[in-house]
Amino acid sequence: MWQEVWTAIVSESSDIPDLSTKTRIVMRVVLANSGWRYQLVVQLDNLMEDSR
């Protein structure tokens, strides 16, 4: 199974020219994901605060 996952990742990223570009893309995805989670936590905290 993991071999299939790795093969899919490699084939989907084959058009990315170099390691620095791949690293930049990964970092943007990670930061976007963490920002989304942070906003969700803040909104949930605000809702909990309002319900008190």
C-alpha positions as a Markdown table, in Angstrom:
| # | Residue | x | y | z |
|---|---|---|---|---|
| 1 | Met | 0.0 | 0.0 | 0.0 |
| 2 | Trp | 2.7 | 2.5 | 1.0 |
| 3 | Gln | 4.5 | 1.8 | -2.3 |
| 4 | Glu | 1.4 | 2.8 | -4.2 |
| 5 | Val | 1.1 | 6.0 | -2.2 |
| 6 | Trp | 4.7 | 6.8 | -2.8 |
| 7 | Thr | 4.4 | 6.1 | -6.5 |
| 8 | Ala | 1.4 | 8.4 | -6.7 |
| 9 | Ile | 3.2 | 11.2 | -4.9 |
| 10 | Val | 6.2 | 10.9 | -7.2 |
| 11 | Ser | 4.1 | 10.8 | -10.4 |
| 12 | Glu | 2.0 | 13.7 | -9.3 |
| 13 | Ser | 5.0 | 15.9 | -8.5 |
| 14 | Ser | 7.1 | 14.9 | -11.6 |
| 15 | Asp | 6.4 | 18.3 | -13.2 |
| 16 | Ile | 7.9 | 20.2 | -10.3 |
| 17 | Pro | 11.5 | 21.0 | -11.5 |
| 18 | Asp | 13.6 | 21.0 | -8.4 |
| 19 | Leu | 13.8 | 20.3 | -4.7 |
| 20 | Ser | 13.6 | 24.0 | -3.7 |
| 21 | Thr | 10.3 | 24.3 | -5.5 |
| 22 | Lys | 8.9 | 21.1 | -3.9 |
| 23 | Thr | 10.0 | 22.4 | -0.5 |
| 24 | Arg | 8.3 | 25.7 | -1.1 |
| 25 | Ile | 5.1 | 24.0 | -2.1 |
| 26 | Val | 5.1 | 21.7 | 1.0 |
| 27 | Met | 5.8 | 24.6 | 3.3 |
| 28 | Arg | 2.9 | 26.6 | 1.9 |
| 29 | Val | 0.5 | 23.7 | 2.3 |
| 30 | Val | 1.7 | 23.1 | 5.9 |
| 31 | Leu | 1.4 | 26.7 | 6.8 |
| 32 | Ala | -2.0 | 27.0 | 5.2 |
| 33 | Asn | -3.2 | 24.0 | 7.1 |
| 34 | Ser | -1.9 | 25.3 | 10.4 |
| 35 | Gly | -3.4 | 28.7 | 9.8 |
| 36 | Trp | -6.8 | 27.1 | 9.1 |
| 37 | Arg | -6.6 | 25.1 | 12.3 |
| 38 | Tyr | -5.6 | 28.1 | 14.3 |
| 39 | Gln | -8.6 | 30.1 | 13.0 |
| 40 | Leu | -10.9 | 27.2 | 13.8 |
| 41 | Val | -9.6 | 27.1 | 17.4 |
| 42 | Val | -10.0 | 30.8 | 17.8 |
| 43 | Gln | -13.6 | 30.7 | 16.5 |
| 44 | Leu | -14.4 | 27.8 | 18.8 |
| 45 | Asp | -12.9 | 29.6 | 21.8 |
| 46 | Asn | -15.0 | 32.7 | 20.9 |
| 47 | Leu | -18.2 | 30.6 | 20.8 |
| 48 | Met | -17.4 | 29.0 | 24.1 |
| 49 | Glu | -16.8 | 32.4 | 25.6 |
| 50 | Asp | -20.1 | 33.8 | 24.3 |
| 51 | Ser | -22.0 | 30.8 | 25.7 |
| 52 | Arg | -20.9 | 31.5 | 29.2 |
